[in-house]
Amino acid sequence: MKLVPRAYRPSIVVRRNAMRRGLFGSSTLWTGVAVVVFGRNALKSLLGKQPERIDKVRLRMGEQLIIRTAKPLSRREQRRTGITRATLLAQAEADVRAAKRAS
């Protein structure tokens, strides 16, 4: 099955029309479409959670990378246990340093 060229994909066509006819043109319908299309991405980047890089590791031949995850605590549980963001970051950095020394 052939792929549709990028310029003719429906999402690209809608974005292009929203820019040309709405923002640079005089159509109120396409202006509304532009607000929805571009505003959604802007809100998601401003209000959404962003991943935080703790460490970047370059692996060589024969090395392994072990990734562990844990279920996040609720705010109430964090307050009860006295866990802060700073303590979590310090613990993660200590774990990374210990893993580097061990290998």
C-alpha distance (Angstrom), angle and dihedral (degrees) to the residues before:
residue distance angle dihedral
M1 . . .
K2 3.79 . .
L3 3.76 120.6 .
V4 3.77 120.1 -122.4
P5 3.82 111.0 -112.2
R6 3.80 111.9 -102.7
A7 3.82 93.6 -114.3
Y8 3.81 91.2 59.1
R9 3.79 99.5 45.1
P10 3.82 111.8 119.5
S11 3.80 94.7 -122.7
I12 3.81 91.8 51.8
V13 3.81 92.4 45.9
V14 3.82 91.2 51.4
R15 3.83 92.0 48.6
R16 3.81 91.5 47.5
N17 3.81 92.7 49.4
A18 3.81 91.0 46.2
M19 3.80 89.7 55.1
R20 3.82 97.3 42.5
R21 3.79 102.0 37.7
G22 3.80 99.7 26.9
L23 3.79 112.1 33.5
F24 3.81 97.9 24.5
G25 3.81 95.6 26.6
S26 3.78 134.7 51.8
S27 3.81 103.5 -106.3
T28 3.80 112.8 121.2
L29 3.80 91.8 -164.2
W30 3.80 92.5 57.7
T31 3.82 90.2 43.1
G32 3.80 88.0 58.0
V33 3.79 90.5 48.2
A34 3.82 89.4 50.7
V35 3.81 91.5 51.1
V36 3.80 90.8 51.6
V37 3.82 95.7 43.9
F38 3.79 98.7 44.0
G39 3.81 97.7 28.9
R40 3.78 93.0 57.0
N41 3.80 92.0 57.3
A42 3.81 91.8 45.6
L43 3.81 92.7 50.9
K44 3.78 91.9 46.6
S45 3.80 92.0 52.7
L46 3.82 93.0 46.1
L47 3.79 100.7 41.9
G48 3.79 103.5 25.4
K49 3.76 125.6 91.8
Q50 3.77 115.1 -97.4
P51 3.80 123.1 -151.4
E52 3.78 114.3 -109.6
R53 3.79 119.7 -140.2
I54 3.78 111.7 -133.8
D55 3.77 99.0 175.9
K56 3.78 141.3 -12.6
V57 3.78 115.3 -140.9
R58 3.78 128.5 -171.6
L59 3.80 110.9 -150.9
R60 3.77 122.3 -148.5
M61 3.77 128.1 -156.5
G62 3.80 111.8 -60.3
E63 3.84 96.3 14.1
Q64 3.77 124.7 120.8
L65 3.79 133.5 -148.3
I66 3.78 117.7 -150.1
I67 3.79 116.9 -163.3
R68 3.77 120.3 -166.1
T69 3.77 126.1 -170.8
A70 3.76 131.5 -170.1
K71 3.77 133.6 -164.5
P72 3.81 107.4 -97.7
L73 3.78 116.8 -114.9
S74 3.77 120.7 -120.7
R75 3.80 117.4 -110.8
R76 3.78 90.8 -104.6
E77 3.82 91.3 52.8
Q78 3.80 90.6 47.4
R79 3.81 91.3 52.6
R80 3.81 91.7 47.6
T81 3.79 93.7 51.6
G82 3.81 95.1 39.2
I83 3.79 93.7 -122.3
T84 3.80 114.4 157.0
R85 3.77 131.8 -178.6
A86 3.80 90.2 -108.0
T87 3.81 92.9 55.6
L88 3.81 91.5 48.0
L89 3.81 91.3 50.3
A90 3.80 91.9 47.4
Q91 3.81 91.0 49.8
A92 3.81 92.4 48.4
E93 3.80 92.0 49.5
A94 3.81 90.9 47.9
D95 3.80 90.1 51.3
V96 3.81 91.2 50.8
R97 3.83 92.1 48.5
A98 3.80 91.2 48.4
A99 3.79 91.4 49.4
K100 3.81 90.6 50.4
R101 3.81 92.0 50.8
A102 3.81 91.9 48.2
S103 3.79 93.7 54.6
